[in-house]
Each structure stands twice: as structure tokens, then as C-alpha cells.
Amino acid sequence: MYKRQRHYDSLKSEAIKTFSDSASDGLWIWNIAGGSVEWSDRTYQMLGYEPASAPMTFEEYVDLIHPDDRETTQQHIEEHLNHHVRYRDIPMRLRTAIGSYRHLIAAGQAIRGPDGLPILMVGAVTDVTGELNAEQAAKEAKEQYAVLFHAMNDAVVIADPMTGKIVEANERAAMLWSIPRGDLIGQPQTILHPPDLQDDEEGREAFRRHIRQLQNGDTSTITMPILRSDGARIETEISSAMVE
């Protein structure tokens, strides 16, 4: 029975290690009394280090934390250990083997003795560097798009095809219609054209062909009058495209 239990315990330990090393998150254990920190192989892999044969000291671990994150990280740990505040969703940056930093989200839980004092702290880190980089790239692309959009020589108006309301217009459009951008946005697209356009059957049919061509995924150009805020009626060539 004793040998069987030892065999079971050995298999269980091996299974836990296999699980921790194959998990997408990096796992860690901090021996509070001994002052040592152990990482799973996955944690080392996330940061580009070779797995260590011996645990690192807690001071060595702190040295890997970005200088701007050390104080807040240690505050979160102390609040958890001393006041039982949840240690969840803690952002931090850890230094990689090549000297750069990865953005991680940490979570952990203290294991306490009968006297309530913490003995170990165990947890996981999730690498969110890729997500943050993608968000930053999207933000920069949006800013660049905005600059180009408002610098265009042509007047551009973007409308919601379901509601027909204007959702964006560039500065050139505001100048063309002599209407402030803020007043254009949110208005029905029909305000851009003379109201009597609806009475022109030939014009309505041309506009329907224009819309059908757009719905087929093609760009389309049509010449039709626009109505400026001063009442001026101007024949204008309008190029349109349907964007999903």
C-alpha cells in the first residue's frame, strides 16, 4: 500500500508539472519564509529565459520588474498578505532575456498556516503584450486615418446605410455645404440635397441605379445637385462606395 501511494504521489507531481508547463499562462510559487520564487517552464519561456535549476531569490524576482511598476506591485502584494485584499488583475512589466519588457497580468493567492500567517503565495501571469501592441497599432492607425481624412481635397461624407444618418464628415464637406461638421453629423443624408429632388422621377431612377450598384459591392459615380446652407444649388459629381 505504501509503495502504491508513493507511486501515485509521484505520478500526481509529474502530472501537475506537465500541466503547469503546458498551460498558456505562466505559473509561480513564492516561498515567503524561505524568500525563494519558483517559475514554471512556461513562465521562463514567456520571458525568453532558460529554466533555472534552482529557485531565484525574491530580490532577484523584484529586480526583473520594471522600475516604474515595482512600488505598486509590492503594495498589491502587501495588501493581499496583510489585509486579505484580492490579488487579481495586477498589471506589471517583467524584463526579458534580451532586455525588453513584456506586459503581464498577474493573479495570486496566499496559502496560510493555522495561525493565519502566509506561508506560500501561488499564482499565474498572463502575457498581454500582443493585445496591447495591437491596440496601440489600431489607435495610431485611427489617428493617421483622421489626419488624412480631414486633409483630403474632396468632400467626404460617411452615412449609415441602415438609418441614412451622417456619422462622419471631413472639413472639406463642411466647407462645401457651408455647414459646421458638428451640425452635419447625426443629420439625415437627405439634407445634403434639394428637397424637390424627390419630385424628379428621372433623378430618382438614376439614384436608385446608383444605390443598386453600391449594393453589388461596386463604387458608383452620379451627378446630382447638392443644397448649400445659403440656399445655393450646385451640380456635383458624387462618388460613393459601400463599406462593411
Short mmCIF file of the C-alpha atoms (twelve columns), coordinates in Angstrom:
data_MODEL
# 
_entry.id   MODEL 
# 
loop_
_atom_site.group_PDB 
_atom_site.id 
_atom_site.type_symbol 
_atom_site.label_atom_id 
_atom_site.label_alt_id 
_atom_site.label_comp_id 
_atom_site.label_asym_id 
_atom_site.label_seq_id 
_atom_site.Cartn_x 
_atom_site.Cartn_y 
_atom_site.Cartn_z 
_atom_site.pdbx_PDB_model_num 
ATOM 1   C CA . MET A 1   0.000   0.000  0.000   1 
ATOM 2   C CA . TYR A 2   2.841   2.406  0.933   1 
ATOM 3   C CA . LYS A 3   4.660   1.788  -2.377  1 
ATOM 4   C CA . ARG A 4   1.407   2.278  -4.283  1 
ATOM 5   C CA . GLN A 5   0.795   5.614  -2.518  1 
ATOM 6   C CA . ARG A 6   4.344   6.749  -3.267  1 
ATOM 7   C CA . HIS A 7   3.863   5.800  -6.913  1 
ATOM 8   C CA . TYR A 8   0.569   7.701  -7.010  1 
ATOM 9   C CA . ASP A 9   2.140   10.773 -5.402  1 
ATOM 10  C CA . SER A 10  4.987   10.655 -7.911  1 
ATOM 11  C CA . LEU A 11  2.582   10.446 -10.868 1 
ATOM 12  C CA . LYS A 12  0.474   13.245 -9.413  1 
ATOM 13  C CA . SER A 13  3.510   15.517 -9.047  1 
ATOM 14  C CA . GLU A 14  4.568   14.728 -12.605 1 
ATOM 15  C CA . ALA A 15  1.050   15.418 -13.897 1 
ATOM 16  C CA . ILE A 16  0.910   18.778 -12.091 1 
ATOM 17  C CA . LYS A 17  4.291   19.785 -13.531 1 
ATOM 18  C CA . THR A 18  3.225   18.734 -17.037 1 
ATOM 19  C CA . PHE A 19  0.036   20.753 -16.689 1 
ATOM 20  C CA . SER A 20  1.827   23.848 -15.383 1 
ATOM 21  C CA . ASP A 21  4.463   23.747 -18.122 1 
ATOM 22  C CA . SER A 22  1.928   23.269 -20.930 1 
ATOM 23  C CA . ALA A 23  -0.535  25.917 -19.710 1 
ATOM 24  C CA . SER A 24  -0.793  29.137 -21.705 1 
ATOM 25  C CA . ASP A 25  -0.277  31.149 -18.514 1 
ATOM 26  C CA . GLY A 26  2.959   31.168 -16.562 1 
ATOM 27  C CA . LEU A 27  2.738   29.818 -13.007 1 
ATOM 28  C CA . TRP A 28  4.789   30.823 -9.972  1 
ATOM 29  C CA . ILE A 29  5.262   29.898 -6.310  1 
ATOM 30  C CA . TRP A 30  6.763   32.221 -3.717  1 
ATOM 31  C CA . ASN A 31  8.130   30.609 -0.552  1 
ATOM 32  C CA . ILE A 32  7.577   33.575 1.739   1 
ATOM 33  C CA . ALA A 33  9.557   32.261 4.716   1 
ATOM 34  C CA . GLY A 34  12.449  30.991 2.580   1 
ATOM 35  C CA . GLY A 35  12.417  34.035 0.287   1 
ATOM 36  C CA . SER A 36  12.596  31.982 -2.928  1 
ATOM 37  C CA . VAL A 37  10.494  32.157 -6.087  1 
ATOM 38  C CA . GLU A 38  9.925   29.240 -8.479  1 
ATOM 39  C CA . TRP A 39  8.565   29.566 -12.009 1 
ATOM 40  C CA . SER A 40  7.033   27.009 -14.311 1 
ATOM 41  C CA . ASP A 41  8.878   26.338 -17.555 1 
ATOM 42  C CA . ARG A 42  6.136   28.285 -19.353 1 
ATOM 43  C CA . THR A 43  6.932   31.408 -17.291 1 
ATOM 44  C CA . TYR A 44  10.591  31.212 -18.291 1 
ATOM 45  C CA . GLN A 45  9.553   30.644 -21.903 1 
ATOM 46  C CA . MET A 46  7.313   33.732 -21.924 1 
ATOM 47  C CA . LEU A 47  10.297  35.890 -20.956 1 
ATOM 48  C CA . GLY A 48  12.890  34.110 -23.072 1 
ATOM 49  C CA . TYR A 49  14.940  32.621 -20.229 1 
ATOM 50  C CA . GLU A 50  16.221  29.104 -19.897 1 
ATOM 51  C CA . PRO A 51  14.502  27.284 -16.989 1 
ATOM 52  C CA . ALA A 52  16.647  27.597 -13.858 1 
ATOM 53  C CA . SER A 53  17.776  24.549 -11.924 1 
ATOM 54  C CA . ALA A 54  17.318  26.386 -8.626  1 
ATOM 55  C CA . PRO A 55  14.708  28.906 -7.433  1 
ATOM 56  C CA . MET A 56  15.560  32.594 -7.666  1 
ATOM 57  C CA . THR A 57  15.518  34.810 -4.618  1 
ATOM 58  C CA . PHE A 58  12.628  37.190 -4.112  1 
ATOM 59  C CA . GLU A 59  15.048  40.093 -4.578  1 
ATOM 60  C CA . GLU A 60  16.115  38.688 -7.961  1 
ATOM 61  C CA . TYR A 61  12.463  38.475 -8.967  1 
ATOM 62  C CA . VAL A 62  11.805  42.094 -7.897  1 
ATOM 63  C CA . ASP A 63  14.805  43.179 -9.961  1 
ATOM 64  C CA . LEU A 64  13.059  41.836 -13.077 1 
ATOM 65  C CA . ILE A 65  10.035  44.075 -12.519 1 
ATOM 66  C CA . HIS A 66  10.051  47.331 -14.465 1 
ATOM 67  C CA . PRO A 67  11.262  50.117 -12.124 1 
ATOM 68  C CA . ASP A 68  8.023   52.063 -12.641 1 
ATOM 69  C CA . ASP A 69  5.937   49.028 -11.574 1 
ATOM 70  C CA . ARG A 70  7.880   47.812 -8.534  1 
ATOM 71  C CA . GLU A 71  6.288   50.004 -5.872  1 
ATOM 72  C CA . THR A 72  2.690   49.361 -6.949  1 
ATOM 73  C CA . THR A 73  3.330   45.611 -7.374  1 
ATOM 74  C CA . GLN A 74  4.772   45.331 -3.872  1 
ATOM 75  C CA . GLN A 75  1.884   47.383 -2.489  1 
ATOM 76  C CA . HIS A 76  -0.621  44.949 -4.012  1 
ATOM 77  C CA . ILE A 77  1.296   42.004 -2.523  1 
ATOM 78  C CA . GLU A 78  1.451   43.581 0.941   1 
ATOM 79  C CA . GLU A 79  -2.265  44.432 0.877   1 
ATOM 80  C CA . HIS A 80  -3.042  40.824 -0.010  1 
ATOM 81  C CA . LEU A 81  -0.762  39.333 2.653   1 
ATOM 82  C CA . ASN A 82  -1.592  41.776 5.450   1 
ATOM 83  C CA . HIS A 83  -5.197  42.740 4.734   1 
ATOM 84  C CA . HIS A 84  -6.519  39.840 2.590   1 
ATOM 85  C CA . VAL A 85  -7.189  42.159 -0.374  1 
ATOM 86  C CA . ARG A 86  -7.668  40.105 -3.543  1 
ATOM 87  C CA . TYR A 87  -4.537  39.855 -5.680  1 
ATOM 88  C CA . ARG A 88  -6.178  39.846 -9.103  1 
ATOM 89  C CA . ASP A 89  -5.680  41.575 -12.478 1 
ATOM 90  C CA . ILE A 90  -2.430  43.242 -11.435 1 
ATOM 91  C CA . PRO A 91  -0.621  44.782 -14.440 1 
ATOM 92  C CA . MET A 92  3.157   44.634 -14.440 1 
ATOM 93  C CA . ARG A 93  6.094   44.540 -16.814 1 
ATOM 94  C CA . LEU A 94  8.868   41.961 -16.460 1 
ATOM 95  C CA . ARG A 95  12.279  42.172 -18.123 1 
ATOM 96  C CA . THR A 96  13.017  39.585 -20.792 1 
ATOM 97  C CA . ALA A 97  16.295  37.840 -21.521 1 
ATOM 98  C CA . ILE A 98  17.059  40.408 -24.255 1 
ATOM 99  C CA . GLY A 99  16.356  43.400 -22.000 1 
ATOM 100 C CA . SER A 100 12.919  44.397 -23.302 1 
ATOM 101 C CA . TYR A 101 9.754   44.155 -21.211 1 
ATOM 102 C CA . ARG A 102 6.625   42.019 -21.565 1 
ATOM 103 C CA . HIS A 103 3.275   43.287 -20.304 1 
ATOM 104 C CA . LEU A 104 1.746   40.755 -17.924 1 
ATOM 105 C CA . ILE A 105 -1.396  40.469 -15.827 1 
ATOM 106 C CA . ALA A 106 -0.776  38.726 -12.504 1 
ATOM 107 C CA . ALA A 107 -3.061  36.946 -10.058 1 
ATOM 108 C CA . GLY A 108 -2.251  35.020 -6.913  1 
ATOM 109 C CA . GLN A 109 -3.385  33.605 -3.591  1 
ATOM 110 C CA . ALA A 110 -1.619  33.223 -0.256  1 
ATOM 111 C CA . ILE A 111 -1.607  29.839 1.458   1 
ATOM 112 C CA . ARG A 112 -1.748  30.406 5.198   1 
ATOM 113 C CA . GLY A 113 -0.944  28.336 8.263   1 
ATOM 114 C CA . PRO A 114 -3.280  27.605 11.204  1 
ATOM 115 C CA . ASP A 115 -2.238  30.917 12.746  1 
ATOM 116 C CA . GLY A 116 -3.367  32.810 9.634   1 
ATOM 117 C CA . LEU A 117 0.149   33.832 8.651   1 
ATOM 118 C CA . PRO A 118 1.083   33.401 4.954   1 
ATOM 119 C CA . ILE A 119 3.464   30.548 4.165   1 
ATOM 120 C CA . LEU A 120 3.359   30.433 0.370   1 
ATOM 121 C CA . MET A 121 1.881   32.558 -2.370  1 
ATOM 122 C CA . VAL A 122 0.969   30.895 -5.648  1 
ATOM 123 C CA . GLY A 123 -0.347  32.398 -8.842  1 
ATOM 124 C CA . ALA A 124 -0.184  32.909 -12.579 1 
ATOM 125 C CA . VAL A 125 0.774   35.554 -15.108 1 
ATOM 126 C CA . THR A 126 -0.900  36.136 -18.478 1 
ATOM 127 C CA . ASP A 127 1.086   37.754 -21.280 1 
ATOM 128 C CA . VAL A 128 -0.985  40.580 -22.827 1 
ATOM 129 C CA . THR A 129 1.860   42.223 -24.765 1 
ATOM 130 C CA . GLY A 130 0.430   41.221 -28.142 1 
ATOM 131 C CA . GLU A 131 -3.014  42.576 -27.308 1 
ATOM 132 C CA . LEU A 132 -1.629  45.894 -26.072 1 
ATOM 133 C CA . ASN A 133 0.590   46.230 -29.149 1 
ATOM 134 C CA . ALA A 134 -2.413  45.567 -31.397 1 
ATOM 135 C CA . GLU A 135 -4.489  48.157 -29.532 1 
ATOM 136 C CA . GLN A 136 -1.696  50.720 -29.843 1 
ATOM 137 C CA . ALA A 137 -1.293  49.989 -33.566 1 
ATOM 138 C CA . ALA A 138 -5.051  50.373 -34.083 1 
ATOM 139 C CA . LYS A 139 -5.042  53.666 -32.172 1 
ATOM 140 C CA . GLU A 140 -2.158  55.015 -34.239 1 
ATOM 141 C CA . ALA A 141 -3.818  53.878 -37.481 1 
ATOM 142 C CA . LYS A 142 -7.051  55.607 -36.439 1 
ATOM 143 C CA . GLU A 143 -5.169  58.826 -35.680 1 
ATOM 144 C CA . GLN A 144 -3.377  58.677 -39.042 1 
ATOM 145 C CA . TYR A 145 -6.697  57.991 -40.794 1 
ATOM 146 C CA . ALA A 146 -8.261  61.025 -39.101 1 
ATOM 147 C CA . VAL A 147 -5.417  63.279 -40.268 1 
ATOM 148 C CA . LEU A 148 -5.678  62.020 -43.860 1 
ATOM 149 C CA . PHE A 149 -9.496  62.108 -43.806 1 
ATOM 150 C CA . HIS A 150 -9.633  65.773 -42.864 1 
ATOM 151 C CA . ALA A 151 -6.739  66.735 -45.151 1 
ATOM 152 C CA . MET A 152 -8.432  65.365 -48.304 1 
ATOM 153 C CA . ASN A 153 -9.182  67.841 -51.089 1 
ATOM 154 C CA . ASP A 154 -12.508 66.125 -51.836 1 
ATOM 155 C CA . ALA A 155 -15.547 66.473 -49.617 1 
ATOM 156 C CA . VAL A 156 -16.277 63.170 -47.893 1 
ATOM 157 C CA . VAL A 157 -19.425 62.218 -46.023 1 
ATOM 158 C CA . ILE A 158 -19.947 58.824 -44.337 1 
ATOM 159 C CA . ALA A 159 -23.522 57.720 -43.733 1 
ATOM 160 C CA . ASP A 160 -25.076 54.694 -42.047 1 
ATOM 161 C CA . PRO A 161 -26.803 52.724 -44.845 1 
ATOM 162 C CA . MET A 162 -29.411 51.397 -42.398 1 
ATOM 163 C CA . THR A 163 -30.527 54.758 -40.979 1 
ATOM 164 C CA . GLY A 164 -29.322 57.151 -43.670 1 
ATOM 165 C CA . LYS A 165 -27.815 59.368 -40.980 1 
ATOM 166 C CA . ILE A 166 -24.440 61.042 -41.376 1 
ATOM 167 C CA . VAL A 167 -21.876 59.556 -38.990 1 
ATOM 168 C CA . GLU A 168 -18.763 61.425 -40.155 1 
ATOM 169 C CA . ALA A 169 -17.788 64.245 -42.482 1 
ATOM 170 C CA . ASN A 170 -14.458 65.872 -43.227 1 
ATOM 171 C CA . GLU A 171 -13.596 69.550 -43.136 1 
ATOM 172 C CA . ARG A 172 -13.904 69.845 -46.913 1 
ATOM 173 C CA . ALA A 173 -17.517 68.633 -46.726 1 
ATOM 174 C CA . ALA A 174 -18.286 71.250 -44.102 1 
ATOM 175 C CA . MET A 175 -16.863 73.898 -46.449 1 
ATOM 176 C CA . LEU A 176 -18.762 72.568 -49.483 1 
ATOM 177 C CA . TRP A 177 -22.143 72.592 -47.762 1 
ATOM 178 C CA . SER A 178 -21.217 75.629 -45.636 1 
ATOM 179 C CA . ILE A 179 -22.364 73.712 -42.548 1 
ATOM 180 C CA . PRO A 180 -20.180 73.063 -39.458 1 
ATOM 181 C CA . ARG A 181 -19.062 69.421 -39.148 1 
ATOM 182 C CA . GLY A 182 -20.768 69.103 -35.796 1 
ATOM 183 C CA . ASP A 183 -24.083 70.140 -37.372 1 
ATOM 184 C CA . LEU A 184 -23.700 67.683 -40.262 1 
ATOM 185 C CA . ILE A 185 -23.067 64.627 -38.068 1 
ATOM 186 C CA . GLY A 186 -26.260 62.964 -36.932 1 
ATOM 187 C CA . GLN A 187 -28.424 64.583 -39.621 1 
ATOM 188 C CA . PRO A 188 -30.252 62.554 -42.308 1 
ATOM 189 C CA . GLN A 189 -28.329 62.376 -45.563 1 
ATOM 190 C CA . THR A 190 -31.305 63.940 -47.356 1 
ATOM 191 C CA . ILE A 191 -30.375 67.406 -46.004 1 
ATOM 192 C CA . LEU A 192 -27.432 67.376 -48.406 1 
ATOM 193 C CA . HIS A 193 -29.717 67.636 -51.453 1 
ATOM 194 C CA . PRO A 194 -32.557 69.943 -52.533 1 
ATOM 195 C CA . PRO A 195 -35.978 68.758 -51.259 1 
ATOM 196 C CA . ASP A 196 -37.518 68.981 -54.724 1 
ATOM 197 C CA . LEU A 197 -35.139 66.246 -55.899 1 
ATOM 198 C CA . GLN A 198 -37.784 63.744 -54.793 1 
ATOM 199 C CA . ASP A 199 -40.156 65.133 -57.426 1 
ATOM 200 C CA . ASP A 200 -37.711 64.407 -60.269 1 
ATOM 201 C CA . GLU A 201 -38.602 60.877 -61.471 1 
ATOM 202 C CA . GLU A 202 -35.604 60.679 -63.789 1 
ATOM 203 C CA . GLY A 203 -33.310 61.796 -60.965 1 
ATOM 204 C CA . ARG A 204 -34.866 59.292 -58.557 1 
ATOM 205 C CA . GLU A 205 -34.347 56.433 -61.004 1 
ATOM 206 C CA . ALA A 206 -30.720 57.447 -61.556 1 
ATOM 207 C CA . PHE A 207 -30.232 57.497 -57.785 1 
ATOM 208 C CA . ARG A 208 -31.819 54.018 -57.452 1 
ATOM 209 C CA . ARG A 209 -29.388 52.660 -60.059 1 
ATOM 210 C CA . HIS A 210 -26.586 54.317 -58.103 1 
ATOM 211 C CA . ILE A 211 -27.681 52.547 -54.886 1 
ATOM 212 C CA . ARG A 212 -28.102 49.148 -56.609 1 
ATOM 213 C CA . GLN A 213 -24.582 49.381 -57.974 1 
ATOM 214 C CA . LEU A 214 -23.288 50.153 -54.493 1 
ATOM 215 C CA . GLN A 215 -25.186 47.205 -53.024 1 
ATOM 216 C CA . ASN A 216 -23.478 44.936 -55.551 1 
ATOM 217 C CA . GLY A 217 -20.166 45.910 -53.992 1 
ATOM 218 C CA . ASP A 218 -19.095 48.353 -56.692 1 
ATOM 219 C CA . THR A 219 -18.171 52.001 -56.448 1 
ATOM 220 C CA . SER A 220 -20.546 54.306 -58.272 1 
ATOM 221 C CA . THR A 221 -20.485 57.901 -59.517 1 
ATOM 222 C CA . ILE A 222 -23.525 60.094 -60.074 1 
ATOM 223 C CA . THR A 223 -24.031 63.773 -60.858 1 
ATOM 224 C CA . MET A 224 -26.776 65.383 -58.805 1 
ATOM 225 C CA . PRO A 225 -27.410 68.706 -57.116 1 
ATOM 226 C CA . ILE A 226 -26.434 69.491 -53.559 1 
ATOM 227 C CA . LEU A 227 -28.000 72.196 -51.412 1 
ATOM 228 C CA . ARG A 228 -25.742 74.594 -49.520 1 
ATOM 229 C CA . SER A 229 -26.869 76.174 -46.278 1 
ATOM 230 C CA . ASP A 230 -27.147 79.539 -48.074 1 
ATOM 231 C CA . GLY A 231 -29.709 78.017 -50.461 1 
ATOM 232 C CA . ALA A 232 -27.328 77.708 -53.409 1 
ATOM 233 C CA . ARG A 233 -27.969 74.685 -55.635 1 
ATOM 234 C CA . ILE A 234 -24.781 73.197 -57.116 1 
ATOM 235 C CA . GLU A 235 -24.481 70.298 -59.567 1 
ATOM 236 C CA . THR A 236 -21.866 67.977 -58.083 1 
ATOM 237 C CA . GLU A 237 -20.245 64.708 -59.126 1 
ATOM 238 C CA . ILE A 238 -20.602 62.252 -56.234 1 
ATOM 239 C CA . SER A 239 -18.526 59.086 -55.992 1 
ATOM 240 C CA . SER A 240 -19.742 56.512 -53.477 1 
ATOM 241 C CA . ALA A 241 -18.682 53.164 -52.078 1 
ATOM 242 C CA . MET A 242 -20.366 50.752 -49.675 1 
ATOM 243 C CA . VAL A 243 -18.078 49.841 -46.766 1 
ATOM 244 C CA . GLU A 244 -18.929 46.962 -44.425 1 
# 
